[in-house]
């Protein structure tokens, strides 16, 4: 499982125990050599399966009408179907340091490269986002407390492993003020600006 946030141990008598208890836990899945989570985006919700990456901070996945993004676990996210999506405009790019004003229109672009050679380009979009399970109904009923507006990359092109991988895209969880964990903490959804990954041998 992937455990989002940690609060103080309720059994502590002084409230300062070094042991923490998660206030939200969602499943972490292993497939094709990577670990990933199910993320729901938009209204109505569209599910994406994302690699959990602690070495980067951006969340991104293929969006229609990308023609080079490959075939993955889920259909491409379609921003046109979401009543809550907002495309970031020049002068209001939300992902500071990685998002810039496009040379080809009034929107924000993101370009990311990784050490093993893969890369992607995307438009910056903001929409309702939350972590869940593979079951849509369960995720709506049990995990909507995790729903917040969050900016991500709507991929328009990908190269390298992003074209062939099982997962749709990537969820960057590096320690940064723009990460999803920090956004949850700032929205008071989680108790601490922290998360843990629990891996088993099953």
Secondary structure as a PSIPRED ss2 file (coil, helix, strand):
# PSIPRED VFORMAT (PSIPRED V4.0)

   1 X C   1.000  0.000  0.000
   2 X E   0.000  0.000  1.000
   3 X E   0.000  0.000  1.000
   4 X E   0.000  0.000  1.000
   5 X C   1.000  0.000  0.000
   6 X C   1.000  0.000  0.000
   7 X E   0.000  0.000  1.000
   8 X E   0.000  0.000  1.000
   9 X C   1.000  0.000  0.000
  10 X C   1.000  0.000  0.000
  11 X C   1.000  0.000  0.000
  12 X C   1.000  0.000  0.000
  13 X C   1.000  0.000  0.000
  14 X C   1.000  0.000  0.000
  15 X C   1.000  0.000  0.000
  16 X C   1.000  0.000  0.000
  17 X C   1.000  0.000  0.000
  18 X C   1.000  0.000  0.000
  19 X C   1.000  0.000  0.000
  20 X E   0.000  0.000  1.000
  21 X E   0.000  0.000  1.000
  22 X C   1.000  0.000  0.000
  23 X C   1.000  0.000  0.000
  24 X E   0.000  0.000  1.000
  25 X E   0.000  0.000  1.000
  26 X E   0.000  0.000  1.000
  27 X C   1.000  0.000  0.000
  28 X C   1.000  0.000  0.000
  29 X E   0.000  0.000  1.000
  30 X E   0.000  0.000  1.000
  31 X E   0.000  0.000  1.000
  32 X C   1.000  0.000  0.000
  33 X C   1.000  0.000  0.000
  34 X E   0.000  0.000  1.000
  35 X E   0.000  0.000  1.000
  36 X E   0.000  0.000  1.000
  37 X E   0.000  0.000  1.000
  38 X E   0.000  0.000  1.000
  39 X E   0.000  0.000  1.000
  40 X E   0.000  0.000  1.000
  41 X E   0.000  0.000  1.000
  42 X C   1.000  0.000  0.000
  43 X C   1.000  0.000  0.000
  44 X C   1.000  0.000  0.000
  45 X C   1.000  0.000  0.000
  46 X E   0.000  0.000  1.000
  47 X E   0.000  0.000  1.000
  48 X E   0.000  0.000  1.000
  49 X E   0.000  0.000  1.000
  50 X E   0.000  0.000  1.000
  51 X E   0.000  0.000  1.000
  52 X E   0.000  0.000  1.000
  53 X E   0.000  0.000  1.000
  54 X C   1.000  0.000  0.000
  55 X C   1.000  0.000  0.000
  56 X C   1.000  0.000  0.000
  57 X C   1.000  0.000  0.000
  58 X C   1.000  0.000  0.000
  59 X E   0.000  0.000  1.000
  60 X E   0.000  0.000  1.000
  61 X E   0.000  0.000  1.000
  62 X E   0.000  0.000  1.000
  63 X E   0.000  0.000  1.000
  64 X C   1.000  0.000  0.000
  65 X C   1.000  0.000  0.000
  66 X C   1.000  0.000  0.000
  67 X C   1.000  0.000  0.000
  68 X C   1.000  0.000  0.000
  69 X C   1.000  0.000  0.000
  70 X C   1.000  0.000  0.000
  71 X C   1.000  0.000  0.000
  72 X C   1.000  0.000  0.000
  73 X C   1.000  0.000  0.000
  74 X C   1.000  0.000  0.000
  75 X C   1.000  0.000  0.000
  76 X C   1.000  0.000  0.000
  77 X E   0.000  0.000  1.000
  78 X C   1.000  0.000  0.000
  79 X H   0.000  1.000  0.000
  80 X H   0.000  1.000  0.000
  81 X H   0.000  1.000  0.000
  82 X C   1.000  0.000  0.000
  83 X C   1.000  0.000  0.000
  84 X C   1.000  0.000  0.000
  85 X C   1.000  0.000  0.000
  86 X E   0.000  0.000  1.000
  87 X E   0.000  0.000  1.000
  88 X C   1.000  0.000  0.000
  89 X C   1.000  0.000  0.000
  90 X C   1.000  0.000  0.000
  91 X C   1.000  0.000  0.000
  92 X C   1.000  0.000  0.000
  93 X C   1.000  0.000  0.000
  94 X C   1.000  0.000  0.000
  95 X C   1.000  0.000  0.000
  96 X C   1.000  0.000  0.000
  97 X C   1.000  0.000  0.000
  98 X C   1.000  0.000  0.000
  99 X E   0.000  0.000  1.000
 100 X E   0.000  0.000  1.000
 101 X E   0.000  0.000  1.000
 102 X C   1.000  0.000  0.000
 103 X C   1.000  0.000  0.000
 104 X C   1.000  0.000  0.000
 105 X C   1.000  0.000  0.000
 106 X C   1.000  0.000  0.000
 107 X C   1.000  0.000  0.000
 108 X E   0.000  0.000  1.000
 109 X E   0.000  0.000  1.000
 110 X E   0.000  0.000  1.000
 111 X E   0.000  0.000  1.000
 112 X E   0.000  0.000  1.000
 113 X E   0.000  0.000  1.000
 114 X C   1.000  0.000  0.000
 115 X C   1.000  0.000  0.000
 116 X C   1.000  0.000  0.000
 117 X C   1.000  0.000  0.000
 118 X C   1.000  0.000  0.000
 119 X E   0.000  0.000  1.000
 120 X E   0.000  0.000  1.000
 121 X E   0.000  0.000  1.000
 122 X E   0.000  0.000  1.000
 123 X E   0.000  0.000  1.000
 124 X E   0.000  0.000  1.000
 125 X E   0.000  0.000  1.000
 126 X E   0.000  0.000  1.000
 127 X E   0.000  0.000  1.000
 128 X E   0.000  0.000  1.000
 129 X E   0.000  0.000  1.000
 130 X E   0.000  0.000  1.000
 131 X E   0.000  0.000  1.000
 132 X E   0.000  0.000  1.000
 133 X C   1.000  0.000  0.000
 134 X C   1.000  0.000  0.000
 135 X C   1.000  0.000  0.000
 136 X H   0.000  1.000  0.000
 137 X H   0.000  1.000  0.000
 138 X H   0.000  1.000  0.000
 139 X H   0.000  1.000  0.000
 140 X H   0.000  1.000  0.000
 141 X H   0.000  1.000  0.000
 142 X H   0.000  1.000  0.000
 143 X C   1.000  0.000  0.000
 144 X H   0.000  1.000  0.000
 145 X H   0.000  1.000  0.000
 146 X H   0.000  1.000  0.000
 147 X C   1.000  0.000  0.000
 148 X E   0.000  0.000  1.000
 149 X E   0.000  0.000  1.000
 150 X E   0.000  0.000  1.000
 151 X E   0.000  0.000  1.000
 152 X E   0.000  0.000  1.000
 153 X E   0.000  0.000  1.000
 154 X E   0.000  0.000  1.000
 155 X E   0.000  0.000  1.000
 156 X E   0.000  0.000  1.000
 157 X E   0.000  0.000  1.000
 158 X E   0.000  0.000  1.000
 159 X E   0.000  0.000  1.000
 160 X C   1.000  0.000  0.000
 161 X H   0.000  1.000  0.000
 162 X H   0.000  1.000  0.000
 163 X H   0.000  1.000  0.000
 164 X H   0.000  1.000  0.000
 165 X C   1.000  0.000  0.000
 166 X C   1.000  0.000  0.000
 167 X C   1.000  0.000  0.000
 168 X C   1.000  0.000  0.000
 169 X E   0.000  0.000  1.000
 170 X E   0.000  0.000  1.000
 171 X E   0.000  0.000  1.000
 172 X E   0.000  0.000  1.000
 173 X C   1.000  0.000  0.000
 174 X C   1.000  0.000  0.000
 175 X C   1.000  0.000  0.000
 176 X C   1.000  0.000  0.000
 177 X C   1.000  0.000  0.000
 178 X C   1.000  0.000  0.000
 179 X C   1.000  0.000  0.000
 180 X H   0.000  1.000  0.000
 181 X H   0.000  1.000  0.000
 182 X H   0.000  1.000  0.000
 183 X H   0.000  1.000  0.000
 184 X H   0.000  1.000  0.000
 185 X H   0.000  1.000  0.000
 186 X H   0.000  1.000  0.000
 187 X C   1.000  0.000  0.000
 188 X C   1.000  0.000  0.000
 189 X C   1.000  0.000  0.000
 190 X C   1.000  0.000  0.000
 191 X C   1.000  0.000  0.000
 192 X C   1.000  0.000  0.000
 193 X C   1.000  0.000  0.000
 194 X C   1.000  0.000  0.000
 195 X E   0.000  0.000  1.000
 196 X E   0.000  0.000  1.000
 197 X E   0.000  0.000  1.000
 198 X C   1.000  0.000  0.000
 199 X C   1.000  0.000  0.000
 200 X C   1.000  0.000  0.000
 201 X C   1.000  0.000  0.000
 202 X C   1.000  0.000  0.000
